[in-house]
């Protein structure tokens, strides 16, 4: 029996059942997808079938033609699948016959070369991916399913280190830092201050002058905080006193702490010795005497008028 006769016989049985039971085609075959397909096919065959109720009241000829078309399409697809499977099985049988005729020695050589494993992979339907060239990347299938538990390689976190607060970088030696970079306070900053002052004299814009004045004030603050400033002299005096007191405590004596007045006296003694060694002591004393005289002059009484 051919496919056409089989299809017509099935279609006739379905039509007879629908007519006997007095039901519609949609009730007999309630799949909505197939109803939609048959409805679209019916539009192409009958121009007067524009209404969606054509499946509820189909003519016998229309139902038969629709069933024949639908079932023939299904059977042709199935026949194509059978033919492709048959061709694949024929090729496999041919390969098996050829391998059966090959002697045992050649089979062992082929097994050592990896020919049989590649043949088995092809027979199992596995695509063998490789490299066309050693310099090219390997081909991998894009249809590999993703694993449920991925092996995630965590990148090490970047740790930012601040050398000011790290014990690995050592402790900050303020005196050593000042001594190493003392040339900035003695040479560079005063030279920069003179340049800014000369530039400010030539300017006429008040905003630009204000900006330069801020820069000059910043330089003055830096120069005041130089190693030769009063604060650095105080720290120097205290550090020398601490060294002496540490040696005294090792010998069993009690430590002695300097007061602010004693630090001031030692600072004046140190300044006196520096001026004496440099030969500027007399000029410094004259300036100080004139300054004190001007202060005392304010307290002198004014001259009385002659009328009194």
C-alpha positions, 0 to 999 in steps of 0.5 A: 500500500502506498503512502497516498492510499494510506493517507486517504484511508486515514482521512476517510476514517476520521471523516466518517467518525466525525459524521457519525458522531455529529461532531466538528473537526476541532472537537475530534482533533483539539490540538490548537497548533494543528487547527491553526495550520489547517485553518491557514491551509484552508484559506489558500484553497478556498477564497470564501473561507475567510471566517474562522468558523470553517473548522467548525462546519467543514465540507467533506472534500475540504476536510479530506484535502486538508488531512491529506496535505497535513499527513503527507507533510508529516510522512514526507518529513519522516521518510526523509529522516528514514532515508538519511538514517539508512544512508548513514547506516550504509556508510557505516556498513561499508566502513566495517566491511573495509576494516574486516578485509584489512590484515591484523598488522595494518590494524595494529599500526592504525591503532597505534597511529590513532586512526581507530579512535578517530573513526570511533569518535566519528561513528559516535557522532562526536566532532573532533576539534583540533588545531589547523596550525600550531600557532592558531588557537584550538577549536572548541564547540560553542554548544557545550553545556555550562557546569552547575558549579563553575570553577571560578579563579579569584583574582588577588585583591590589590592592597594599597599601602601608604608608606606613612602608616606602614611599619615595613617602611620604617619610622619617620625621622623628622630631624633627618628629613629636615637636615637632608632637605635643608637646601629647600628652605635656605636657597629654593624657597627664598629665591622663589619668594623674590621672583614672586615679589618682583612679578607682583610689582609689575602686575595691575590686576588685583586678583592676580596680585591676591593669588601671588600674595597667597603664594608668598604667604605660603612660602613664608610659612614654610620658611618659618617651619625650617630647621633653623626656626624657633620650633626646631631649636626647641626640639634640638634643645630637648633632644640633647637634654633627653640624651643627657638624662637617659645616661643619668638614669642609667647611672641611677639618678632621677630624670629632670624635665626642662620647663619652658623658661629654662628652654628659653634661657638655653635658646638665648645662650645658644644664640649668643654663642652663635653671634659671638662666633660669627662676629655679629654680636655687637651689631645685634646688641646695637639694634636691640638697644635702639629697639628698647630705646624706642619702647622707653621713649613712649613712656617719656612725658610730653613737653609742657606748654609755656602758657601754664 
